[in-house]
């Protein structure tokens, strides 16, 4: 059997570079070497090499997060080169990474989102007025990006300036959201035209973490991840329904993972990830394992879905 040539892309130049490299290493180790000829590329240094090699690449696995990896940029290059890849295309990648545009699309599908306001870098002076309107505490996050980088919870007006200054390092727009203290869950969706949901995971950050921040995401043992989530069956149905709706309204392909929070029976959609974490212990692979996939088999399925496109 002729091997499939896979271009494994990880690294890049976003603030999530280190996570991407670690994920790329795990994916490389898990891929079946009898099925795949794997060539590794770091877009930070290897863009010319990807272009030069494009005719021998059957599919790319994009194991990148944040700017230039998850925002449609690398997807556009691969489209120009005629290289198929797993996951969503240019438009849906660009839309999904923008939390403000995503919220507007969620609302168009009557999905519940936390009350929110947007602060532009030149409208800094409206921030205190905004938090008074929303009420404290508020969740503050850059409009684009991931891994909770630049995110914070503001409990008092005196904390606002420092939190905004940090968030504006990553984007010129910052979203302020009403803080909802509830059960945080995430639900994966797998497929192109025929979609299936993966088992729902409940996320319980440790006592040292006020929310599911960068360290809580990546430090072993910092967060308890419970699958299946300890939620009522009717709420679970709603979570699955919302995950599918979010996937569709953002026009995702291959896979997605939508994060939500449940409070008093209301399911609030937070955001959708088009390239979720891809280590064996990351949330989407954990959900896939609960559905019966090994990590290697899950990667096989993502490659299959990418080649279908």
VMD Tcl script that draws the C-alpha trace (Angstrom):
set ca {
  {0.00 0.00 0.00}
  {1.37 3.40 -1.02}
  {1.87 5.72 1.90}
  {-0.01 9.03 2.18}
  {2.39 11.97 2.39}
  {1.37 14.17 5.31}
  {2.76 17.65 5.86}
  {2.68 18.17 9.63}
  {2.59 21.91 10.33}
  {3.32 23.16 13.84}
  {5.06 26.10 15.44}
  {4.43 29.39 13.66}
  {4.75 32.86 15.18}
  {1.65 33.28 17.35}
  {1.60 33.60 21.13}
  {0.62 29.92 21.17}
  {3.77 28.72 19.37}
  {5.03 26.58 22.27}
  {1.70 24.78 22.61}
  {1.67 24.17 18.86}
  {5.15 22.63 18.88}
  {4.29 20.33 21.79}
  {1.06 19.29 20.08}
  {2.95 18.68 16.83}
  {5.38 16.38 18.63}
  {2.52 14.36 20.12}
  {0.75 14.11 16.75}
  {3.95 12.98 15.03}
  {4.45 10.23 17.61}
  {0.85 9.05 17.28}
  {0.60 8.97 13.48}
  {0.83 5.49 11.97}
  {4.23 5.40 10.21}
  {3.12 2.40 8.16}
  {0.31 4.48 6.59}
  {1.94 7.90 6.37}
  {5.11 9.48 5.10}
  {5.37 12.47 7.44}
  {7.25 15.67 6.63}
  {7.41 18.27 9.39}
  {7.31 22.00 8.70}
  {7.44 25.03 10.97}
  {5.76 27.92 9.11}
  {7.99 30.36 11.02}
  {10.94 29.18 8.91}
  {9.64 26.72 6.31}
  {7.09 28.53 4.13}
  {9.36 28.40 1.06}
  {9.93 24.68 1.66}
  {6.17 24.02 1.81}
  {5.77 25.81 -1.54}
  {8.67 23.87 -3.07}
  {7.34 20.52 -1.80}
  {3.65 21.12 -2.55}
  {3.38 18.67 -5.47}
  {4.39 15.69 -3.32}
  {2.12 16.49 -0.34}
  {-1.19 14.59 -0.20}
  {-2.59 16.40 2.84}
  {-1.53 18.84 5.51}
  {-2.24 18.46 9.21}
  {-2.38 21.96 10.66}
  {-1.49 21.67 14.33}
  {-1.33 25.40 14.96}
  {-3.25 27.80 17.16}
  {-3.85 31.54 17.14}
  {-2.74 34.09 14.56}
  {-1.42 32.80 11.21}
  {-2.39 29.23 12.10}
  {-6.02 29.13 13.16}
  {-7.19 32.35 11.50}
  {-7.34 31.23 7.85}
  {-3.91 32.53 6.84}
  {-2.09 29.21 6.45}
  {-5.30 27.69 5.06}
  {-5.25 30.29 2.26}
  {-1.67 29.38 1.35}
  {-2.55 25.68 1.25}
  {-5.60 26.43 -0.93}
  {-3.38 28.33 -3.38}
  {-1.00 25.37 -3.50}
  {-3.82 22.85 -3.94}
  {-2.95 20.99 -0.72}
  {-5.95 19.55 1.17}
  {-5.93 19.96 4.96}
  {-7.96 18.88 7.95}
  {-10.49 21.26 9.42}
  {-12.15 24.49 8.40}
  {-11.34 26.70 5.43}
  {-10.25 30.31 5.17}
  {-13.53 32.08 5.86}
  {-14.77 29.94 8.74}
  {-11.32 29.93 10.35}
  {-11.14 33.72 10.19}
  {-14.67 34.12 11.52}
  {-14.35 31.58 14.35}
  {-11.15 33.11 15.74}
  {-12.88 36.49 15.99}
  {-14.97 36.22 19.14}
  {-17.02 39.32 18.31}
  {-18.09 38.15 14.85}
  {-18.73 34.66 16.23}
  {-21.04 36.09 18.91}
  {-23.06 37.95 16.30}
  {-23.44 34.74 14.28}
  {-24.40 32.75 17.38}
  {-27.06 35.35 18.14}
  {-28.38 35.06 14.57}
  {-29.08 31.39 15.35}
  {-30.77 32.28 18.66}
  {-27.94 30.76 20.68}
  {-27.56 32.29 24.13}
  {-24.34 34.23 24.77}
  {-23.32 36.14 27.91}
  {-24.15 39.87 27.77}
  {-21.13 41.67 26.32}
  {-19.65 44.97 25.18}
  {-16.61 45.81 23.06}
  {-13.83 48.25 23.90}
  {-11.56 49.55 21.13}
  {-8.05 50.66 21.97}
  {-8.91 54.31 21.23}
  {-12.11 54.11 23.35}
  {-10.25 53.21 26.53}
  {-12.17 55.85 28.50}
  {-15.50 54.03 27.95}
  {-14.31 50.92 29.79}
  {-15.48 51.91 33.28}
  {-18.85 52.95 31.89}
  {-19.12 49.54 30.21}
  {-18.39 47.52 33.32}
  {-20.89 49.57 35.28}
  {-23.49 48.72 32.65}
  {-22.63 45.01 32.66}
  {-22.05 44.81 36.41}
  {-19.05 43.34 38.18}
  {-17.38 40.95 37.86}
  {-16.70 40.91 34.12}
  {-14.65 38.60 31.93}
  {-12.19 40.50 29.81}
  {-10.61 38.92 26.72}
  {-8.91 39.93 23.45}
  {-11.30 39.65 20.49}
  {-9.00 37.15 18.76}
  {-6.62 34.48 19.98}
  {-6.89 31.44 22.18}
  {-5.55 29.45 25.13}
  {-7.00 32.18 27.41}
  {-3.94 34.36 26.68}
  {-4.71 37.96 27.64}
  {-7.90 36.93 29.43}
  {-8.81 37.95 32.98}
  {-11.74 38.35 35.35}
  {-12.15 41.89 36.71}
  {-13.74 42.07 40.16}
  {-13.24 45.79 40.84}
  {-12.81 48.97 38.82}
  {-9.32 49.38 40.25}
  {-8.24 46.16 38.49}
  {-9.55 47.26 35.10}
  {-6.63 49.30 33.75}
  {-4.02 46.58 34.25}
  {-6.27 43.89 32.75}
  {-7.05 46.06 29.70}
  {-3.40 46.94 29.19}
  {-2.54 43.24 29.16}
  {-5.38 42.31 26.78}
  {-4.55 45.14 24.34}
  {-1.13 43.56 23.83}
  {-2.89 40.84 21.83}
  {-5.64 42.71 19.98}
  {-6.90 46.24 19.34}
  {-10.39 45.13 20.43}
  {-11.25 43.71 23.84}
  {-14.54 42.04 24.77}
  {-16.11 42.53 28.18}
  {-18.57 39.78 29.15}
  {-20.81 39.39 32.14}
  {-19.23 36.81 34.41}
  {-21.39 33.71 34.65}
  {-20.56 31.29 37.43}
  {-21.86 27.95 36.26}
  {-20.85 24.53 34.97}
  {-18.30 24.85 32.17}
  {-18.52 22.23 29.43}
  {-17.16 21.64 25.96}
  {-18.61 19.61 23.11}
  {-16.78 18.40 20.01}
  {-18.32 17.96 16.58}
  {-16.85 15.62 13.97}
  {-17.67 15.42 10.27}
  {-18.09 17.36 7.04}
  {-21.67 16.94 5.83}
  {-22.76 14.22 8.26}
  {-22.06 15.61 11.72}
  {-21.80 13.75 15.01}
  {-21.17 15.12 18.47}
  {-18.55 13.63 20.75}
  {-19.16 13.03 24.47}
  {-19.47 16.24 26.48}
  {-16.62 17.10 28.85}
  {-17.10 19.04 32.08}
  {-14.21 21.34 32.98}
  {-13.41 21.96 36.64}
  {-10.33 24.19 37.15}
  {-8.43 23.58 40.38}
  {-8.77 25.79 43.45}
  {-5.67 27.76 42.42}
  {-7.36 28.98 39.23}
  {-10.22 31.48 39.01}
  {-11.03 30.24 35.49}
  {-9.77 27.88 32.79}
  {-6.64 29.96 32.15}
  {-3.45 29.08 30.25}
  {-1.88 27.18 33.16}
  {-5.14 25.40 33.97}
  {-5.31 24.26 30.34}
  {-1.76 22.94 30.04}
  {-0.36 22.14 33.48}
  {-0.92 18.46 34.27}
  {-3.38 18.02 37.14}
  {-4.38 21.69 37.26}
  {-7.90 20.95 35.98}
  {-10.31 18.08 36.44}
  {-11.88 17.05 33.15}
  {-14.92 14.83 33.58}
  {-16.33 12.84 30.67}
  {-19.22 12.38 30.35}
  {-20.18 15.67 31.99}
  {-22.33 15.48 35.13}
  {-25.32 17.27 33.64}
  {-28.99 16.51 33.17}
  {-29.89 14.56 30.01}
  {-32.08 17.37 28.65}
  {-29.30 19.92 29.21}
  {-26.85 17.55 27.52}
  {-29.14 17.42 24.47}
  {-29.18 21.21 24.37}
  {-25.38 21.36 24.64}
  {-25.07 18.95 21.69}
  {-27.65 20.92 19.71}
  {-25.79 24.17 20.36}
  {-22.44 22.61 19.38}
  {-23.90 21.51 16.04}
  {-25.56 24.90 15.46}
  {-22.33 26.75 16.26}
  {-20.37 24.45 13.93}
  {-22.86 25.05 11.12}
  {-23.31 28.81 11.50}
  {-19.51 29.26 11.38}
  {-19.39 26.89 8.38}
  {-16.82 24.63 10.06}
  {-15.50 21.47 8.45}
  {-13.83 18.36 9.81}
  {-14.04 19.12 13.49}
  {-14.75 21.84 15.99}
  {-15.05 22.18 19.74}
  {-17.47 24.65 21.28}
  {-17.07 25.84 24.85}
  {-20.20 26.65 26.87}
  {-21.25 27.45 30.40}
  {-24.50 26.33 32.05}
  {-26.29 28.43 34.64}
  {-29.87 27.85 35.90}
  {-30.68 25.67 32.90}
  {-29.46 28.23 30.36}
  {-26.62 27.15 28.07}
  {-24.38 30.07 27.10}
  {-22.05 29.66 24.12}
  {-18.59 31.11 24.75}
  {-16.52 30.30 21.67}
  {-15.75 27.71 19.00}
  {-12.30 26.29 18.32}
  {-11.60 25.18 14.74}
  {-8.21 23.64 15.61}
  {-8.59 22.43 19.18}
  {-5.62 21.19 21.19}
  {-4.19 18.00 19.72}
  {-2.30 16.15 22.41}
  {-3.66 12.84 23.72}
  {-4.78 14.63 26.90}
  {-6.36 17.61 25.11}
  {-10.12 17.97 25.37}
  {-11.16 16.93 21.86}
  {-8.94 13.79 21.76}
  {-10.25 12.91 25.25}
  {-13.81 13.13 23.95}
  {-12.86 11.07 20.90}
  {-11.35 8.43 23.18}
  {-14.62 8.29 25.13}
  {-16.35 7.73 21.77}
  {-14.06 4.76 21.05}
  {-11.16 6.27 19.08}
  {-7.53 5.87 20.02}
  {-5.51 9.06 19.43}
  {-3.98 7.48 16.32}
  {-7.41 6.49 14.99}
  {-8.75 9.97 15.68}
  {-5.94 11.49 13.60}
  {-6.75 8.97 10.84}
  {-10.33 10.21 10.87}
  {-9.29 13.87 10.65}
  {-7.05 13.02 7.68}
  {-9.92 11.14 5.99}
  {-12.26 14.11 6.46}
  {-9.60 16.49 5.12}
  {-9.05 14.39 2.01}
  {-12.82 14.23 1.38}
  {-12.81 17.99 0.81}
}
mol new
graphics top color blue
foreach p $ca { graphics top sphere $p radius 0.5 }
foreach p [lrange $ca 0 end-1] q [lrange $ca 1 end] { graphics top cylinder $p $q radius 0.2 }
display resetview
